[in-house]
């Protein structure tokens, strides 16, 4: 079982559009949307929800008025000013550190686990999909990403699927780290800009840190050919495989407006041809497509 994680150093590079297009080309696969902070793959795939489960991550302090004597100790020790004058804790301000719980002389502060979001198992027109939605201003997105990927692997193992296609989160933070552990390969979607090159460098460094092979696809490459060349030169220097270029094309946007991927909306477009070429190169990537290489990757 292989897992391809599609990443980008920032949002808006076309990562989800390209991932949804790959869904039309991949066979015997499970979809996984690991961008739990701003999930949007479901907008194109329109999943039929089968299972919905709550996600709890972290804790929240709550004062029990029956035990509280109003001593003010919690106000003194809270570094986040979450405890108000009437001895109520603002859930927005509370960081869930638990200091007030441990040091309350009356043990009047409860510390229940906090509901942070939901995760789902769904059917789509391309196959099963695992995805999630983190609540507004909630934390522990890395933990939710790990949960979503674990569930996708369970489905793949149970259903004998040989590929997991994961739409990863942007950046290089905790959610991204949680999305690439034990992945077979990473595909970086880069834009031909100064920041696009910098973002690709950071994701490339992260892939090296975790010993995961990386490829790069340059989206909207024709908007700045000089930067496109610099991205390809950097990729060659750092042993990141360049698997293709994709033109800037309004068809991509038009297809999303219609809640379709590029192959459903206009399969004969130049962009569609280029995306298919990128997918073919990914499948021919030695460290992604051979059982021997995959065994090596598991022991890196």
C-alpha positions as CSV (number, residue, x, y, z in Angstrom):
1,X,0.0,0.0,0.0
2,X,1.4,3.3,-1.1
3,X,0.5,6.8,0.1
4,X,1.1,10.0,-2.0
5,X,0.8,13.2,0.0
6,X,0.2,16.4,-2.0
7,X,1.7,19.5,-0.2
8,X,2.4,23.1,-0.8
9,X,4.3,25.7,1.2
10,X,1.3,28.0,1.2
11,X,-2.4,27.9,0.5
12,X,-3.8,28.7,-2.9
13,X,-1.3,27.0,-5.1
14,X,-3.8,24.6,-6.7
15,X,-3.1,21.6,-4.4
16,X,-6.7,20.6,-3.9
17,X,-7.6,21.1,-7.6
18,X,-4.8,18.9,-8.7
19,X,-5.5,16.3,-6.0
20,X,-9.2,16.1,-7.2
21,X,-8.0,15.7,-10.8
22,X,-5.7,12.8,-9.7
23,X,-8.8,11.2,-8.3
24,X,-10.1,10.7,-11.8
25,X,-6.9,9.0,-12.9
26,X,-6.0,6.9,-9.8
27,X,-7.3,3.3,-9.5
28,X,-8.1,1.3,-6.4
29,X,-7.5,4.1,-4.0
30,X,-8.7,5.8,-0.9
31,X,-9.0,9.6,-0.7
32,X,-7.8,11.4,2.5
33,X,-8.2,15.1,3.1
34,X,-5.6,16.0,5.8
35,X,-6.1,19.7,5.5
36,X,-8.4,19.7,8.5
37,X,-7.9,23.4,9.3
38,X,-9.4,24.5,6.0
39,X,-10.8,21.3,4.4
40,X,-12.2,21.9,0.9
41,X,-11.7,18.7,-1.1
42,X,-15.3,17.8,-0.2
43,X,-16.5,20.8,-2.2
44,X,-15.5,19.1,-5.4
45,X,-16.0,15.5,-4.4
46,X,-19.4,16.0,-2.7
47,X,-19.1,13.1,-0.4
48,X,-22.0,11.0,0.8
49,X,-21.4,10.9,4.6
50,X,-21.5,7.3,6.1
51,X,-19.8,7.8,9.5
52,X,-19.5,10.9,11.6
53,X,-17.5,11.0,14.8
54,X,-16.6,13.7,17.3
55,X,-12.9,14.6,17.7
56,X,-11.8,15.6,21.2
57,X,-8.3,17.1,21.7
58,X,-7.0,19.0,24.7
59,X,-8.9,20.1,27.8
60,X,-10.8,23.1,29.1
61,X,-10.9,24.3,32.7
62,X,-14.4,24.8,34.2
63,X,-15.1,26.2,37.7
64,X,-17.6,24.2,39.8
65,X,-19.7,26.9,41.6
66,X,-20.7,24.4,44.3
67,X,-17.1,23.9,45.4
68,X,-15.7,27.4,44.7
69,X,-15.1,29.6,47.8
70,X,-14.1,32.7,45.8
71,X,-10.5,32.7,47.2
72,X,-9.1,34.2,43.9
73,X,-6.2,31.8,43.7
74,X,-7.1,30.9,40.1
75,X,-7.1,34.6,39.0
76,X,-3.6,35.0,40.5
77,X,-2.0,32.1,38.8
78,X,-3.7,32.2,35.3
79,X,-1.1,33.6,32.9
80,X,-3.7,34.0,30.2
81,X,-6.2,36.1,32.1
82,X,-8.8,33.5,31.3
83,X,-10.5,33.7,34.8
84,X,-12.9,36.6,35.1
85,X,-13.9,38.5,38.2
86,X,-17.0,36.4,38.8
87,X,-14.9,33.3,38.9
88,X,-15.9,32.1,35.4
89,X,-13.4,30.9,32.9
90,X,-13.5,32.3,29.4
91,X,-13.3,29.2,27.1
92,X,-11.7,31.4,24.3
93,X,-8.9,32.7,26.6
94,X,-8.3,29.3,28.3
95,X,-5.2,27.5,26.9
96,X,-6.0,24.3,28.7
97,X,-2.7,24.2,30.6
98,X,-4.3,22.8,33.8
99,X,-2.3,25.0,36.2
100,X,-5.4,26.3,37.9
101,X,-6.8,22.7,38.2
102,X,-3.7,21.5,40.0
103,X,-3.3,24.5,42.3
104,X,-6.9,25.2,43.3
105,X,-7.0,24.8,47.1
106,X,-10.6,23.6,47.0
107,X,-10.3,21.4,44.0
108,X,-13.2,23.3,42.5
109,X,-12.0,23.3,38.9
110,X,-13.0,20.5,36.6
111,X,-10.9,19.7,33.5
112,X,-13.1,17.9,30.9
113,X,-11.8,16.9,27.5
114,X,-12.8,19.5,24.8
115,X,-14.8,18.8,21.7
116,X,-12.7,20.3,18.8
117,X,-14.3,19.0,15.7
118,X,-15.6,16.1,13.7
119,X,-14.2,13.5,11.3
120,X,-16.0,11.6,8.6
121,X,-15.9,8.4,6.5
122,X,-17.7,9.0,3.2
123,X,-18.4,7.6,-0.2
124,X,-17.5,9.7,-3.3
125,X,-17.9,9.1,-7.0
126,X,-14.2,8.1,-7.0
127,X,-14.2,5.8,-4.0
128,X,-14.0,6.0,-0.2
129,X,-12.8,9.2,1.5
130,X,-11.8,10.1,5.0
131,X,-11.9,13.8,6.0
132,X,-12.5,16.1,8.9
133,X,-13.4,19.6,10.1
134,X,-11.7,21.3,12.9
135,X,-13.8,23.7,15.0
136,X,-13.2,27.4,14.8
137,X,-10.2,28.5,16.9
138,X,-9.6,25.0,18.0
139,X,-6.2,23.4,18.4
140,X,-4.6,19.9,18.0
141,X,-5.0,19.9,14.3
142,X,-1.9,17.6,14.1
143,X,-3.6,15.1,16.2
144,X,-6.7,15.2,14.0
145,X,-4.5,14.8,10.9
146,X,-3.0,11.7,12.3
147,X,-6.4,10.3,13.2
148,X,-7.7,10.9,9.6
149,X,-4.7,9.2,8.1
150,X,-5.0,6.2,10.4
151,X,-8.6,5.7,9.5
152,X,-7.7,6.0,5.8
153,X,-5.1,3.3,6.2
154,X,-7.6,1.0,8.0
155,X,-10.0,1.3,5.1
156,X,-7.2,0.7,2.6
157,X,-6.1,-2.4,4.4
158,X,-9.6,-3.8,4.9
159,X,-10.6,-3.1,1.3
160,X,-7.3,-4.2,-0.3
161,X,-6.8,-0.7,-1.8
162,X,-3.2,-0.2,-2.9
163,X,-3.1,3.6,-2.9
164,X,-4.0,6.4,-0.5
165,X,-4.2,9.8,-2.1
166,X,-3.8,12.5,0.6
167,X,-4.5,16.2,0.2
168,X,-2.2,17.6,2.8
169,X,-2.2,21.0,4.6
170,X,-0.1,23.9,3.5
171,X,3.1,25.1,5.2
172,X,5.6,23.1,7.3
173,X,4.0,23.1,10.7
174,X,2.6,20.4,13.0
175,X,-0.3,19.4,10.7
176,X,2.1,18.9,7.8
177,X,4.5,16.9,9.9
178,X,1.6,14.7,11.0
179,X,0.5,14.3,7.3
180,X,3.8,12.9,6.0
181,X,5.0,10.3,8.6
182,X,5.5,7.0,6.8
183,X,4.2,8.3,3.5
184,X,5.6,6.7,0.4
185,X,6.3,10.0,-1.4
186,X,5.5,13.7,-1.4
187,X,4.4,15.8,-4.3
188,X,5.0,19.6,-3.8
189,X,2.8,22.0,-5.8
190,X,4.9,25.1,-6.4
191,X,4.1,28.5,-7.9
192,X,6.6,30.4,-10.0
193,X,7.2,33.2,-7.6
194,X,9.9,34.2,-5.1
195,X,7.8,33.1,-2.2
196,X,6.9,29.9,-4.2
197,X,10.5,29.0,-4.5
198,X,11.1,29.7,-0.8
199,X,8.1,27.6,0.2
200,X,9.2,24.7,-1.9
201,X,12.7,24.9,-0.3
202,X,11.1,24.6,3.2
203,X,8.9,21.6,2.2
204,X,11.8,20.0,0.5
205,X,14.0,20.3,3.6
206,X,11.1,18.8,5.6
207,X,10.9,15.8,3.3
208,X,14.7,15.2,3.7
209,X,14.4,15.5,7.4
210,X,11.9,12.6,7.4
211,X,13.7,10.7,4.6
212,X,10.6,10.8,2.3
213,X,11.2,11.1,-1.5
214,X,9.9,14.4,-2.9
215,X,8.7,15.4,-6.3
216,X,7.6,18.9,-7.5
217,X,5.0,20.1,-10.0
218,X,5.1,23.7,-11.1
219,X,1.5,25.1,-11.4
220,X,0.8,28.2,-13.5
221,X,4.5,28.0,-14.6
222,X,3.9,30.4,-17.6
223,X,3.2,33.3,-15.3
224,X,7.0,33.7,-14.5
225,X,9.3,31.6,-16.6
226,X,12.4,32.9,-14.8
227,X,11.1,31.7,-11.4
228,X,10.1,28.4,-13.0
229,X,13.6,27.9,-14.2
230,X,15.0,28.7,-10.7
231,X,12.6,26.2,-9.1
232,X,13.7,23.5,-11.5
233,X,17.4,24.3,-10.9
234,X,16.9,24.2,-7.2
235,X,15.0,20.9,-7.5
236,X,17.8,19.4,-9.5
237,X,20.4,20.6,-7.0
238,X,18.5,19.1,-4.1
239,X,17.5,15.8,-5.8
240,X,13.8,16.7,-6.0
241,X,12.2,15.1,-9.1
242,X,10.5,17.6,-11.4
243,X,7.4,15.7,-12.7
244,X,5.9,18.5,-14.8
245,X,4.6,21.9,-15.5
246,X,1.0,23.1,-15.7
247,X,-0.1,26.2,-17.6
248,X,-2.2,28.9,-15.9
249,X,-5.7,28.1,-17.1
250,X,-9.1,29.6,-16.2
251,X,-10.6,26.2,-16.9
252,X,-9.3,25.0,-13.5
253,X,-11.3,27.7,-11.8
254,X,-14.4,27.2,-14.0
255,X,-14.4,23.4,-13.1
256,X,-14.3,24.2,-9.4
257,X,-17.2,26.5,-9.7
258,X,-19.1,23.6,-11.3
259,X,-18.0,21.3,-8.4
260,X,-16.0,19.2,-10.9
261,X,-12.4,18.3,-11.5
262,X,-10.6,19.2,-14.7
263,X,-11.3,15.8,-16.3
264,X,-15.0,15.9,-15.6
265,X,-15.3,19.5,-16.8
266,X,-13.0,19.6,-19.9
267,X,-10.9,16.5,-20.2
268,X,-9.4,17.5,-23.6
269,X,-8.1,20.9,-22.3
270,X,-4.4,21.6,-22.4
271,X,-4.4,21.6,-18.6
272,X,-6.0,18.2,-18.5
273,X,-3.3,16.8,-20.8
274,X,-0.6,18.3,-18.6
275,X,-2.1,17.0,-15.4
276,X,-2.3,13.5,-16.9
277,X,1.3,13.7,-17.9
278,X,2.2,14.7,-14.3
279,X,0.3,11.7,-13.0
280,X,2.0,9.3,-15.5
281,X,5.4,10.6,-14.3
282,X,4.5,10.1,-10.7
283,X,3.5,6.5,-11.4
284,X,6.9,6.0,-13.1
285,X,8.8,7.5,-10.2
286,X,11.1,4.7,-9.0
287,X,10.7,5.3,-5.3
288,X,6.9,5.4,-5.6
289,X,6.1,2.6,-8.0
290,X,8.3,-0.4,-7.1
291,X,7.7,-2.9,-4.2
292,X,11.5,-3.1,-3.6
293,X,11.7,0.7,-3.2
294,X,8.7,0.7,-0.9
295,X,10.3,-1.9,1.3
296,X,13.4,0.3,1.5
297,X,11.4,3.3,2.4
298,X,9.8,1.5,5.3
299,X,13.2,1.0,6.9
300,X,14.5,4.6,6.3
